[in-house]
Amino acid sequence: VNTSSPLITARLTLEPWRQSFERDLLRLASDPRVMRYIGDGNTWGPQKVTQRHHGLLQHWAGHGFGWRGIVARGRGHSDPLLGIAALNYLGDAVPGIEETAMEIGWWLDPSAWGRGIASEAAAAVRDNAFGCLRATRLVARCQVPNRASGRIAVKLGMRLTGEAAGKTGPIVRVYVMDRGSFQAP
Ligand SMILES: CC(C)(COP(=O)(O)OP(=O)(O)OC[C@H]1O[C@@H](n2cnc3c(N)ncnc32)[C@H](O)[C@@H]1OP(=O)(O)O)[C@@H](O)C(=O)NCCC(=O)NCCS
């Protein structure tokens, strides 16, 4: 199975992370509207962006899956991303949940908010995680006031299991979905 193909939805193509996405990450991570509920709420400087970007390429190289850029279907290869659909191993982010659980996430450019794009992208990533990637558990972490994000998790079929200390910022709500409650599309 080739896990690095683009994922295609009605309106979107989700492209595996690539070199040119560093500038999109910088644009999104420099925007306080996007970063408000991410970590400590601060924007990221260019050094942190470069470091994360390399980490994202390494995650793909090491595990055959990872973060993806969200592109409107039919748009050119070099158009700015609408946003990011995240998928990575959870690691030690939530005490009591195994590090090999997969964490799902979503960040959009504010110009793309309010059109169901994050929900559409996240559903494709969920299907890919439980399908092709054989995930046993999917986790999402959302800061409490980030209502839109919590709503996306619930719409995906995830359940709120509790709260955890944020790694670098405020408390997060932890949403979980196990393989057994996933119905393939
Ligand atoms: C969170 C984010 C991805 C949402 O993107 P989006 O494409 O606008 O989301 P959708 O249009 O798919 O809508 C998601 C749901 O949240 C609801 N929603 C949107 N804004 C809301 C708000 N302020 N309060 C409550 N619900 C809200 C929508 O109505 C929708 O639910 P519905 O389908 O039942 O109507 C976007 O705001 C974003 O990128 N924020 C910055 C990054 C971020 O915080 N990422 C998440 C970190 S956990």
The ligand as a MOL file (V3000), in Angstrom:
LIG
                    3D

  0  0  0     0  0            999 V3000
M  V30 BEGIN CTAB
M  V30 COUNTS 48 50 0 0 0
M  V30 BEGIN ATOM
M  V30 1 C -10.6760 25.2440 14.1540 0
M  V30 2 C -10.6900 25.4830 12.6430 0
M  V30 3 C -9.7900 24.4520 11.9880 0
M  V30 4 C -12.1100 25.3310 12.1350 0
M  V30 5 O -12.0890 25.3520 10.7150 0
M  V30 6 P -13.4070 25.4950 9.8320 0
M  V30 7 O -13.1210 24.9600 8.4670 0
M  V30 8 O -13.9160 26.8790 9.9540 0
M  V30 9 O -14.3630 24.4860 10.5550 0
M  V30 10 P -15.6980 23.9050 9.9480 0
M  V30 11 O -16.2730 24.9040 8.9900 0
M  V30 12 O -15.4170 22.5190 9.4650 0
M  V30 13 O -16.6670 23.9070 11.2040 0
M  V30 14 C -16.4570 23.1460 12.3330 0
M  V30 15 C -17.6910 23.1500 13.2280 0
M  V30 16 O -17.4840 24.1050 14.2750 0
M  V30 17 C -18.5700 25.0070 14.3190 0
M  V30 18 N -18.0420 26.2980 14.7300 0
M  V30 19 C -17.3210 27.1700 14.0140 0
M  V30 20 N -16.9720 28.2190 14.7550 0
M  V30 21 C -17.4910 28.0030 15.9900 0
M  V30 22 C -17.4670 28.7340 17.2280 0
M  V30 23 N -16.8280 29.8860 17.3420 0
M  V30 24 N -18.1110 28.1880 18.2990 0
M  V30 25 C -18.7460 27.0100 18.2100 0
M  V30 26 N -18.7880 26.2740 17.0570 0
M  V30 27 C -18.1630 26.7750 15.9780 0
M  V30 28 C -19.1240 25.0040 12.9260 0
M  V30 29 O -20.4610 25.4670 12.9090 0
M  V30 30 C -18.9900 23.5490 12.5520 0
M  V30 31 O -19.9640 22.7450 13.1410 0
M  V30 32 P -21.2900 22.2840 12.3150 0
M  V30 33 O -20.7690 21.5380 11.1120 0
M  V30 34 O -22.0330 21.4490 13.2860 0
M  V30 35 O -22.0020 23.5470 11.9310 0
M  V30 36 C -10.1920 26.9010 12.2850 0
M  V30 37 O -10.9200 27.8290 12.9850 0
M  V30 38 C -8.7110 27.0810 12.5930 0
M  V30 39 O -7.8540 26.7700 11.7760 0
M  V30 40 N -8.3890 27.6380 13.7800 0
M  V30 41 C -7.0020 27.9130 14.1370 0
M  V30 42 C -6.1860 26.6630 14.3610 0
M  V30 43 C -6.7560 25.7840 15.4500 0
M  V30 44 O -7.1870 26.2520 16.4750 0
M  V30 45 N -6.7310 24.4870 15.2070 0
M  V30 46 C -7.2230 23.5110 16.1430 0
M  V30 47 C -6.2870 23.2690 17.2470 0
M  V30 48 S -6.9630 22.0270 18.3890 0
M  V30 END ATOM
M  V30 BEGIN BOND
M  V30 1 1 1 2
M  V30 2 1 2 3
M  V30 3 1 2 4
M  V30 4 1 2 36
M  V30 5 1 4 5
M  V30 6 1 5 6
M  V30 7 2 6 7
M  V30 8 1 6 8
M  V30 9 1 6 9
M  V30 10 1 9 10
M  V30 11 2 10 11
M  V30 12 1 10 12
M  V30 13 1 10 13
M  V30 14 1 13 14
M  V30 15 1 14 15
M  V30 16 1 15 16
M  V30 17 1 15 30
M  V30 18 1 16 17
M  V30 19 1 17 18
M  V30 20 1 17 28
M  V30 21 1 18 19
M  V30 22 1 18 27
M  V30 23 2 19 20
M  V30 24 1 20 21
M  V30 25 1 21 22
M  V30 26 2 21 27
M  V30 27 1 22 23
M  V30 28 2 22 24
M  V30 29 1 24 25
M  V30 30 2 25 26
M  V30 31 1 26 27
M  V30 32 1 28 29
M  V30 33 1 28 30
M  V30 34 1 30 31
M  V30 35 1 31 32
M  V30 36 2 32 33
M  V30 37 1 32 34
M  V30 38 1 32 35
M  V30 39 1 36 37
M  V30 40 1 36 38
M  V30 41 2 38 39
M  V30 42 1 38 40
M  V30 43 1 40 41
M  V30 44 1 41 42
M  V30 45 1 42 43
M  V30 46 2 43 44
M  V30 47 1 43 45
M  V30 48 1 45 46
M  V30 49 1 46 47
M  V30 50 1 47 48
M  V30 END BOND
M  V30 END CTAB
M  END
